[in-house]
Amino acid sequence: MSGVDGEDTGRGDAGRGDTSRQDADGRSFGRRRPVLFWTGTAMVTAGVVLHLPMYIQARDMKYHMAGMKMDASMVTGMVLIVAGLLAAGYGLLPRRADYGRAAGLRVRALDDAPLGATHVGLLLVLAAAVTIDVMKPTSLAFVVPGFAKEYGLKTALNPHGSHPAALLPLFGITGTVLGSLIWGWLGDRMGRRAAMLLAGVLFVGTSICGTMPGYKLNLLMCFIMGLGAGGMLPVAFTLLSETIPARHRGWLMVLIGGDIAGAYVLTSWASESLTPTYSWRVLWLLGLPTGLLFILLTRWIPESPRFLLAVGKEDEARRVLKRYGAEIVPIETSELAVEKDVKAGYAQLLRSPFLGLTLVLALVGGGIGLVLYGFQLWLPTNLRHLGYTGVTADRVLRDSSLIGFPLNLLVAYLYHRSSRWTLIGLSAVVAAALLGFVAMGDSVADDKAVLRVLLVVPIWGASSVVAVLSAYGAEVYPTRIRSRGSGLAAGMTKAGGVLVIAMVVSAVAVPSVRTTALLGAVPLALAVVLAIAVAIETRHRRLEDITGAELGAESAPV
């Protein structure tokens, strides 16, 4: 099986604890510490399980835990979770990387390789990872009504509550912004696969948000949960971009990203089916089984061979490439040599020639974030305010998600034809649909059939824009900063959410359907105009060719 390095470890490397190897120059490259990682993961899992007795004890009170005092089991569990997270993170951290040692190597064969079983397995596992990841922030929309009711918080239906209910999503989405940036750095520092594993462990640990009795503890845990949720998506897309052959890369990444809509379907189903019996808390507790499932599925996720080459781990890269039916070919000048002057840091994203692209990703991401966390986040609450019951509102949203789900295939095909114009055109369509809601206002709720149809575009379209943006952001940056670039793009989709939720907190009440639609439509339309000016085409181009063109250089010859 695979160890935490994401390579074949039939020789027993994964079970030897802290090991190292020497390269030809005698320099030591420390391996990870798999025993420490798995021990930490077990500690985190045990800590979560110790939180469940209090939740079960509250069954007769319909799982109403507000005001309950934390017992000794819960306190012990929290200590285990913190210690386990530290142990797991340290176990994944490599000792050093050596950028620039890929001279004389070529990875073109990876782009020429046919899609094989390893590619298919990677796609399936990462599709599950994206779904599990997106279910976290998506759950906020369905958690807020029950959370606000249990703690007597201030909402449109309860204007005399104690604190604004919007503080919960504000803490959670703020966590995702920071998480995208932190995990972008971790993906370039410890590796794509290792960063994803750490996010999976954090998913497990923060599922205890569903058992927190105190209001402030819920805010804290929701923030920490956001750190992990914000990090998984950009790193997953970075890994996909570096392993899928160029001719298939774009449409497959968008297709996987389209599973964001699938996460909305699953979350709305879980809310409709489980929360009436187990309360809103069960949506957070689902992080335990889904997080463990993801960690187990990472057995089928190899590390990115491009990343391994970039940090000087040629032997590991060769082993991974064999699994993809490709190999490293010696040449006079490495294809990765074009990146020799690229600095490893976020500041590089704001320098020429990447500044224009960074602004495009930031503006489109910020605009769609206002849609996701302004318009979509408050839809369940707004529909209840317009006369829909909780279950009916959830069903309307689920049905709209299902109607739009097949359209992901169309978006994937369009991206395959032109990445640039798909990003621009899809963003424009979402902006136009939102302006339709602005025009109709609250009257849109008078006809359920019309409402379902109109909701298809912002629910499906917004998630599709995120998928396209994630794919595009993972293609336009060099290997050394690709994870950071993806993280920045993902972070901006959440930053728009922080802005609109902060506005909700300041105004105390939830904005109407018309207001939330307008907040998303205007900046998204402006972002489209700017994208037309500076966005580049990535269709069927190898990552090294894209970077070479941006830097005014040519990648290695065939």
C-alpha positions as CSV (number, residue, x, y, z in Angstrom):
1,M,0.0,0.0,0.0
2,S,1.0,3.6,-0.1
3,G,2.6,5.5,2.7
4,V,2.1,9.1,3.6
5,D,4.5,10.2,0.9
6,G,2.0,9.0,-1.7
7,E,4.5,6.7,-3.4
8,D,4.8,2.9,-3.6
9,T,6.3,1.7,-0.4
10,G,6.5,-2.0,-1.0
11,R,10.1,-1.9,0.4
12,G,8.7,-1.0,3.8
13,D,9.6,2.7,3.9
14,A,6.2,3.6,5.4
15,G,6.8,1.5,8.5
16,R,10.3,2.6,9.4
17,G,9.3,5.8,11.1
18,D,11.8,8.7,10.6
19,T,14.0,7.7,7.6
20,S,16.1,9.6,5.1
21,R,18.0,9.0,1.9
22,Q,21.1,10.4,0.4
23,D,21.2,11.8,-3.1
24,A,24.3,11.7,-5.4
25,D,25.7,14.8,-3.7
26,G,25.4,13.4,-0.2
27,R,22.6,15.7,0.8
28,S,19.9,14.3,3.0
29,F,16.2,14.5,2.2
30,G,14.1,13.6,5.2
31,R,11.1,11.4,4.7
32,R,7.9,11.9,6.5
33,R,7.0,10.1,9.7
34,P,4.0,7.9,8.9
35,V,3.8,6.2,12.3
36,L,3.5,9.6,13.9
37,F,0.9,10.7,11.4
38,W,-1.3,7.6,11.9
39,T,-0.9,7.8,15.7
40,G,-2.1,11.5,15.6
41,T,-5.0,10.5,13.4
42,A,-6.1,7.9,15.8
43,M,-5.8,10.3,18.7
44,V,-8.0,12.8,16.9
45,T,-10.6,10.2,16.1
46,A,-10.7,9.0,19.7
47,G,-11.0,12.6,20.9
48,V,-14.1,13.1,18.6
49,V,-15.7,9.8,19.9
50,L,-15.3,11.0,23.5
51,H,-17.6,14.0,22.6
52,L,-20.5,11.8,21.5
53,P,-21.8,10.7,24.9
54,M,-23.0,14.2,25.8
55,Y,-24.7,14.6,22.4
56,I,-26.5,11.2,22.9
57,Q,-27.5,12.2,26.4
58,A,-29.3,15.2,25.0
59,R,-31.5,13.0,22.9
60,D,-34.6,13.4,25.1
61,M,-34.2,17.2,24.8
62,K,-34.1,16.9,20.9
63,Y,-30.4,17.3,21.1
64,H,-30.7,20.8,22.6
65,M,-27.3,21.2,24.2
66,A,-27.2,24.9,24.9
67,G,-26.3,25.6,28.5
68,M,-24.9,22.1,29.2
69,K,-21.5,22.0,30.9
70,M,-18.6,20.1,29.3
71,D,-18.0,16.8,31.2
72,A,-14.6,15.2,31.8
73,S,-14.9,13.0,28.7
74,M,-15.3,16.0,26.4
75,V,-12.4,17.9,28.0
76,T,-10.2,14.8,27.6
77,G,-11.3,14.5,24.0
78,M,-10.4,18.1,23.2
79,V,-6.9,17.5,24.6
80,L,-6.5,14.4,22.4
81,I,-7.7,16.3,19.3
82,V,-5.2,19.1,19.8
83,A,-2.3,16.7,20.5
84,G,-3.3,14.5,17.6
85,L,-3.5,17.3,15.1
86,L,0.0,18.5,16.1
87,A,1.4,14.9,15.8
88,A,-0.3,14.3,12.4
89,G,1.0,17.6,11.0
90,Y,4.5,17.0,12.2
91,G,4.4,13.5,10.8
92,L,3.5,14.8,7.4
93,L,6.1,17.6,7.3
94,P,9.3,16.8,5.2
95,R,12.6,18.0,6.5
96,R,13.7,19.9,3.4
97,A,13.1,20.6,-0.2
98,D,15.7,21.4,-2.9
99,Y,14.1,23.5,-5.6
100,G,15.9,23.7,-8.9
101,R,17.4,20.2,-9.0
102,A,15.3,19.1,-12.0
103,A,17.9,20.1,-14.6
104,G,18.2,17.6,-17.4
105,L,14.8,16.1,-16.9
106,R,11.6,16.1,-19.0
107,V,8.0,15.5,-18.0
108,R,6.4,15.8,-21.4
109,A,5.7,12.1,-21.4
110,L,3.2,12.7,-18.6
111,D,1.2,14.8,-20.9
112,D,1.5,12.2,-23.7
113,A,0.4,9.3,-21.6
114,P,-3.1,7.8,-22.1
115,L,-5.7,8.0,-19.4
116,G,-5.2,4.8,-17.3
117,A,-6.5,3.2,-14.2
118,T,-4.3,5.4,-12.0
119,H,-5.8,8.5,-13.6
120,V,-9.4,7.2,-13.2
121,G,-8.8,6.3,-9.5
122,L,-7.3,9.7,-8.9
123,L,-10.3,11.4,-10.5
124,L,-12.8,9.4,-8.5
125,V,-11.0,10.0,-5.2
126,L,-10.6,13.7,-5.7
127,A,-14.2,14.0,-6.8
128,A,-15.1,12.5,-3.4
129,A,-12.6,14.9,-1.7
130,V,-14.1,17.9,-3.4
131,T,-17.6,16.8,-2.4
132,I,-16.6,16.2,1.3
133,D,-14.8,19.5,1.3
134,V,-17.5,21.7,-0.1
135,M,-20.2,20.1,2.2
136,K,-18.6,22.0,5.1
137,P,-19.2,25.6,4.0
138,T,-22.4,24.6,2.2
139,S,-23.8,23.2,5.5
140,L,-23.7,26.7,7.0
141,A,-26.8,27.7,5.1
142,F,-28.7,24.8,6.6
143,V,-27.2,25.0,10.1
144,V,-27.9,28.7,10.7
145,P,-31.7,28.4,11.2
146,G,-31.5,25.7,13.8
147,F,-28.4,27.2,15.5
148,A,-30.1,30.6,15.8
149,K,-33.3,29.0,17.3
150,E,-31.4,27.0,19.9
151,Y,-29.3,29.9,21.1
152,G,-32.0,32.6,20.7
153,L,-30.0,34.6,18.1
154,K,-31.1,37.6,16.1
155,T,-32.5,36.8,12.7
156,A,-35.2,38.3,10.4
157,L,-37.7,36.0,12.1
158,N,-36.4,36.9,15.6
159,P,-35.2,40.5,15.5
160,H,-35.0,40.7,19.3
161,G,-32.4,37.9,19.7
162,S,-29.2,38.1,21.7
163,H,-26.5,38.1,19.0
164,P,-26.6,38.1,15.1
165,A,-27.0,34.6,13.8
166,A,-24.7,35.6,10.9
167,L,-21.7,35.5,13.2
168,L,-21.5,31.7,12.8
169,P,-21.1,31.8,9.0
170,L,-18.8,34.9,9.4
171,F,-16.4,32.9,11.6
172,G,-16.7,29.9,9.3
173,I,-16.1,31.6,6.0
174,T,-13.3,33.8,7.5
175,G,-11.6,30.5,8.4
176,T,-11.9,29.2,4.8
177,V,-10.2,32.4,3.5
178,L,-7.3,31.9,5.8
179,G,-7.3,28.1,5.2
180,S,-7.1,28.6,1.4
181,L,-4.0,30.8,1.9
182,I,-2.4,28.6,4.5
183,W,-3.0,25.3,2.6
184,G,-1.8,27.0,-0.6
185,W,1.5,27.5,1.2
186,L,1.5,24.0,2.7
187,G,0.8,22.5,-0.7
188,D,4.0,24.1,-2.0
189,R,5.9,23.3,1.2
190,M,5.0,19.8,2.2
191,G,3.4,18.5,-1.0
192,R,0.0,18.3,-2.6
193,R,-1.1,15.0,-1.1
194,A,0.3,15.6,2.4
195,A,-1.5,18.9,2.6
196,M,-4.8,17.2,1.6
197,L,-4.2,14.5,4.3
198,L,-3.8,17.2,7.0
199,A,-7.0,18.8,5.9
200,G,-8.7,15.5,6.2
201,V,-7.5,15.0,9.7
202,L,-8.8,18.5,10.5
203,F,-12.2,17.6,9.1
204,V,-12.4,14.7,11.6
205,G,-11.3,16.8,14.5
206,T,-13.6,19.8,13.9
207,S,-16.7,17.6,13.6
208,I,-17.0,18.1,17.3
209,C,-18.6,21.5,16.4
210,G,-21.8,19.5,16.4
211,T,-21.4,18.8,20.2
212,M,-20.3,22.2,21.4
213,P,-22.7,23.3,24.2
214,G,-21.6,26.9,24.3
215,Y,-22.3,29.6,21.8
216,K,-18.8,31.0,21.7
217,L,-17.3,27.5,21.5
218,N,-19.4,27.0,18.4
219,L,-18.0,30.1,16.8
220,L,-14.4,29.0,17.6
221,M,-14.9,25.5,16.2
222,C,-16.6,26.7,13.1
223,F,-13.6,29.0,12.4
224,I,-11.2,26.1,12.8
225,M,-13.4,23.9,10.6
226,G,-13.2,26.6,8.0
227,L,-9.4,26.4,8.0
228,G,-9.5,22.8,6.8
229,A,-12.4,23.3,4.4
230,G,-10.8,26.2,2.7
231,G,-7.5,24.3,2.1
232,M,-8.7,21.1,0.5
233,L,-10.2,22.4,-2.8
234,P,-7.2,24.5,-4.1
235,V,-4.7,21.7,-3.3
236,A,-6.8,19.1,-5.0
237,F,-7.0,21.1,-8.2
238,T,-3.3,21.8,-8.1
239,L,-2.7,18.0,-7.9
240,L,-5.1,17.3,-10.8
241,S,-3.5,20.0,-13.0
242,E,-0.1,18.4,-12.5
243,T,-1.0,14.8,-13.2
244,I,-3.7,14.8,-15.9
245,P,-2.5,14.8,-19.5
246,A,-2.8,18.3,-21.1
247,R,-5.4,17.3,-23.7
248,H,-7.8,16.1,-21.0
249,R,-6.7,18.3,-18.1
250,G,-9.2,21.2,-18.5
251,W,-12.5,19.5,-19.0
252,L,-11.8,16.8,-16.4
253,M,-10.9,19.4,-13.7
254,V,-14.1,21.3,-14.5
255,L,-16.1,18.1,-14.4
256,I,-14.6,17.2,-11.0
257,G,-15.2,20.8,-9.8
258,G,-18.8,20.5,-10.9
259,D,-19.3,18.1,-8.0
260,I,-19.5,21.2,-5.9
261,A,-23.2,21.2,-7.0
262,G,-23.3,17.5,-5.9
263,A,-22.2,18.6,-2.4
264,Y,-25.1,21.1,-2.3
265,V,-27.5,18.2,-3.3
266,L,-26.1,15.9,-0.6
267,T,-26.2,18.7,2.1
268,S,-29.7,19.7,1.3
269,W,-30.8,16.0,1.4
270,A,-29.0,15.5,4.7
271,S,-30.7,18.6,6.1
272,E,-34.1,17.5,5.0
273,S,-33.7,13.9,6.1
274,L,-31.6,14.1,9.3
275,T,-32.0,17.4,11.0
276,P,-35.7,17.0,11.9
277,T,-34.7,14.0,14.1
278,Y,-31.1,14.7,15.1
279,S,-31.1,18.5,15.0
280,W,-28.8,20.8,13.0
281,R,-25.8,19.4,15.0
282,V,-25.8,16.2,12.9
283,L,-24.6,18.2,9.8
284,W,-21.4,18.9,11.6
285,L,-21.0,15.4,13.1
286,L,-21.0,14.0,9.5
287,G,-17.4,15.3,9.4
288,L,-16.3,12.3,11.4
289,P,-17.2,9.5,8.9
290,T,-16.6,11.6,5.8
291,G,-13.2,12.8,7.1
292,L,-12.1,9.2,7.9
293,L,-13.4,8.1,4.5
294,F,-11.3,10.6,2.7
295,I,-8.2,9.7,4.7
296,L,-8.6,6.1,3.7
297,L,-9.2,7.0,0.1
298,T,-5.9,8.9,-0.1
299,R,-4.3,5.5,-0.6
300,W,-5.2,6.0,-4.3
301,I,-3.7,9.5,-4.5
302,P,-0.1,9.6,-5.6
303,E,1.9,12.7,-5.0
304,S,2.4,15.1,-8.0
305,P,5.4,14.0,-10.0
306,R,5.9,17.6,-11.1
307,F,6.1,18.7,-7.5
308,L,8.5,15.9,-6.7
309,L,10.8,16.9,-9.5
310,A,10.6,20.6,-8.5
311,V,11.8,19.8,-5.0
312,G,14.6,17.5,-6.2
313,K,13.0,14.1,-5.4
314,E,13.8,12.4,-8.8
315,D,13.6,8.8,-7.5
316,E,10.1,9.3,-6.0
317,A,8.9,11.1,-9.2
318,R,10.1,8.2,-11.4
319,R,8.1,5.7,-9.2
320,V,4.9,7.8,-9.4
321,L,5.3,8.3,-13.1
322,K,5.3,4.6,-13.7
323,R,1.9,4.4,-12.1
324,Y,0.7,6.9,-14.8
325,G,2.3,5.0,-17.6
326,A,4.9,7.7,-18.1
327,E,8.6,8.3,-17.4
328,I,11.2,11.0,-17.0
329,V,13.3,11.5,-20.2
330,P,16.8,13.0,-19.9
331,I,17.3,16.1,-22.0
332,E,19.9,18.8,-22.2
333,T,17.8,21.5,-20.6
334,S,14.9,20.7,-18.2
335,E,11.4,21.9,-19.0
336,L,11.2,23.1,-15.4
337,A,14.3,25.3,-16.0
338,V,11.9,28.0,-17.3
339,E,10.9,28.5,-13.7
340,K,14.4,29.1,-12.4
341,D,13.8,32.8,-11.6
342,V,10.3,32.3,-10.1
343,K,10.4,33.0,-6.4
344,A,8.5,30.7,-4.0
345,G,6.1,33.1,-2.2
346,Y,2.8,34.8,-2.4
347,A,4.6,38.1,-3.4
348,Q,5.4,36.4,-6.7
349,L,1.7,36.3,-7.6
350,L,1.6,40.1,-7.5
351,R,4.6,40.6,-9.8
352,S,4.9,40.6,-13.5
353,P,3.9,38.6,-15.5
354,F,1.3,37.1,-13.1
355,L,-0.2,40.3,-11.7
356,G,-2.9,40.7,-14.3
357,L,-4.0,37.1,-14.0
358,T,-4.0,37.3,-10.2
359,L,-6.3,40.3,-10.4
360,V,-8.7,38.4,-12.7
361,L,-8.9,35.5,-10.4
362,A,-9.3,37.7,-7.4
363,L,-12.1,39.7,-9.0
364,V,-14.0,36.8,-10.4
365,G,-13.5,34.9,-7.2
366,G,-14.7,37.8,-5.0
367,G,-17.7,38.3,-7.2
368,I,-18.8,34.7,-7.1
369,G,-18.1,34.6,-3.4
370,L,-20.7,37.3,-2.9
371,V,-23.2,35.0,-4.8
372,L,-22.3,31.9,-2.8
373,Y,-22.3,33.4,0.6
374,G,-24.7,36.3,0.0
375,F,-27.5,35.0,-2.3
376,Q,-27.1,31.2,-1.7
377,L,-26.2,31.2,2.0
378,W,-29.3,33.1,3.0
379,L,-31.7,31.3,0.6
380,P,-33.0,28.8,3.2
381,T,-33.7,31.6,5.7
382,N,-35.2,34.0,3.0
383,L,-37.5,31.2,1.7
384,R,-38.7,30.6,5.2
385,H,-39.3,34.3,5.6
386,L,-41.4,34.2,2.4
387,G,-43.6,31.5,3.7
388,Y,-41.9,28.2,3.0
389,T,-41.4,25.7,5.8
390,G,-37.9,24.3,6.7
391,V,-38.4,21.0,4.8
392,T,-40.0,22.7,1.8
393,A,-37.3,25.3,1.5
394,D,-34.6,22.6,1.6
395,R,-36.5,20.5,-1.0
396,V,-36.8,23.5,-3.4
397,L,-33.0,24.1,-3.2
398,R,-32.3,20.4,-3.6
399,D,-34.5,20.2,-6.7
400,S,-32.9,23.2,-8.3
401,S,-29.5,21.7,-7.7
402,L,-30.5,18.4,-9.3
403,I,-32.0,20.2,-12.3
404,G,-28.7,22.0,-12.9
405,F,-26.4,19.2,-12.1
406,P,-26.3,17.6,-15.7
407,L,-25.3,21.0,-17.0
408,N,-21.8,20.4,-15.6
409,L,-21.2,18.2,-18.6
410,L,-21.8,21.1,-20.9
411,V,-19.5,23.4,-18.9
412,A,-16.8,20.8,-19.0
413,Y,-17.2,20.5,-22.8
414,L,-17.1,24.3,-23.2
415,Y,-14.0,24.6,-21.0
416,H,-12.4,21.9,-23.2
417,R,-13.1,24.2,-26.2
418,S,-11.9,27.4,-24.6
419,S,-11.0,27.9,-20.9
420,R,-10.9,31.7,-21.3
421,W,-14.3,32.2,-22.8
422,T,-15.9,29.6,-20.6
423,L,-14.8,31.6,-17.5
424,I,-16.0,34.8,-19.0
425,G,-19.3,33.6,-20.4
426,L,-20.4,31.5,-17.4
427,S,-19.7,34.4,-15.1
428,A,-21.8,36.7,-17.3
429,V,-24.7,34.2,-17.3
430,V,-24.8,34.0,-13.5
431,A,-24.7,37.8,-13.3
432,A,-27.6,38.1,-15.7
433,A,-29.7,35.5,-13.8
434,L,-29.1,37.4,-10.5
435,L,-30.3,40.6,-12.2
436,G,-33.5,38.7,-12.9
437,F,-34.0,38.1,-9.2
438,V,-33.3,41.8,-8.6
439,A,-36.1,42.7,-11.0
440,M,-38.7,40.2,-9.5
441,G,-37.9,40.7,-5.8
442,D,-40.0,38.8,-3.3
443,S,-42.7,38.1,-5.9
444,V,-40.4,35.3,-7.2
445,A,-41.7,33.1,-4.3
446,D,-45.3,33.2,-5.5
447,D,-44.8,30.4,-8.1
448,K,-42.8,27.4,-6.9
449,A,-42.2,26.1,-10.5
450,V,-40.8,29.4,-11.6
451,L,-38.7,29.7,-8.5
452,R,-37.2,26.3,-9.0
453,V,-36.2,27.1,-12.6
454,L,-34.8,30.5,-11.8
455,L,-32.7,29.1,-8.9
456,V,-31.0,26.7,-11.3
457,V,-28.6,29.3,-12.7
458,P,-27.3,30.9,-9.5
459,I,-27.1,27.6,-7.6
460,W,-25.6,25.5,-10.4
461,G,-23.9,28.4,-12.2
462,A,-22.1,29.8,-9.1
463,S,-20.7,26.4,-8.3
464,S,-19.7,25.9,-11.9
465,V,-17.9,29.2,-11.9
466,V,-16.0,28.1,-8.8
467,A,-15.1,24.8,-10.7
468,V,-13.9,26.8,-13.7
469,L,-12.0,29.3,-11.6
470,S,-10.3,26.5,-9.6
471,A,-9.2,24.7,-12.8
472,Y,-8.0,27.9,-14.4
473,G,-6.1,29.0,-11.3
474,A,-4.3,25.7,-11.2
475,E,-3.2,26.1,-14.8
476,V,-1.8,29.6,-15.1
477,Y,0.9,29.5,-12.5
478,P,4.3,27.8,-12.3
479,T,4.9,24.6,-10.2
480,R,6.7,26.5,-7.4
481,I,3.7,28.8,-6.8
482,R,0.8,26.8,-8.3
483,S,-0.7,25.7,-5.0
484,R,-0.4,29.3,-3.7
485,G,-2.1,30.6,-6.8
486,S,-4.9,28.1,-6.5
487,G,-5.2,28.9,-2.8
488,L,-5.5,32.6,-3.5
489,A,-8.2,32.0,-6.1
490,A,-10.1,29.8,-3.7
491,G,-9.6,32.3,-0.9
492,M,-11.1,35.1,-2.9
493,T,-14.3,33.1,-3.5
494,K,-14.6,33.1,0.3
495,A,-13.5,36.7,0.8
496,G,-16.6,37.9,-0.9
497,G,-18.5,35.8,1.6
498,V,-16.7,37.5,4.5
499,L,-17.7,40.9,3.1
500,V,-21.4,40.2,2.6
501,I,-21.8,38.3,5.9
502,A,-20.0,41.1,7.8
503,M,-22.6,43.4,6.2
504,V,-25.4,41.2,7.5
505,V,-23.9,41.2,11.0
506,S,-23.6,45.0,10.9
507,A,-27.2,45.4,9.7
508,V,-28.3,42.7,12.2
509,A,-31.1,41.4,9.8
510,V,-30.7,39.1,6.8
511,P,-30.8,40.9,3.4
512,S,-33.7,40.1,1.1
513,V,-33.5,38.0,-2.0
514,R,-33.3,41.2,-4.1
515,T,-30.5,42.6,-2.0
516,T,-28.4,39.5,-2.0
517,A,-28.8,39.0,-5.7
518,L,-27.8,42.6,-6.4
519,L,-24.7,42.3,-4.2
520,G,-23.5,39.4,-6.3
521,A,-24.5,40.6,-9.7
522,V,-22.8,44.0,-9.8
523,P,-19.2,43.0,-8.9
524,L,-19.5,39.8,-11.0
525,A,-20.4,41.8,-14.0
526,L,-17.5,44.2,-13.5
527,A,-15.2,41.2,-13.1
528,V,-16.3,39.8,-16.4
529,V,-15.3,43.1,-18.2
530,L,-11.8,42.9,-16.7
531,A,-11.4,39.2,-17.5
532,I,-12.1,40.0,-21.1
533,A,-9.1,42.3,-21.1
534,V,-6.4,40.1,-19.5
535,A,-7.4,36.5,-19.3
536,I,-5.3,34.0,-21.3
537,E,-6.2,30.8,-23.1
538,T,-4.9,27.5,-21.6
539,R,-6.7,25.0,-23.8
540,H,-4.7,21.9,-24.6
541,R,-1.4,23.6,-23.5
542,R,1.1,22.0,-21.3
543,L,1.7,23.7,-18.0
544,E,5.4,24.3,-18.9
545,D,4.4,25.9,-22.2
546,I,1.9,28.2,-20.4
547,T,4.6,29.3,-18.0
548,G,7.2,29.7,-20.7
549,A,4.9,32.0,-22.7
550,E,4.1,34.1,-19.7
551,L,7.8,34.5,-18.9
552,G,8.7,35.2,-22.5
553,A,10.7,31.9,-22.7
554,E,10.3,28.6,-24.4
555,S,10.0,25.3,-22.5
556,A,12.2,22.4,-23.5
557,P,12.1,21.2,-27.0
558,V,10.4,17.9,-28.0
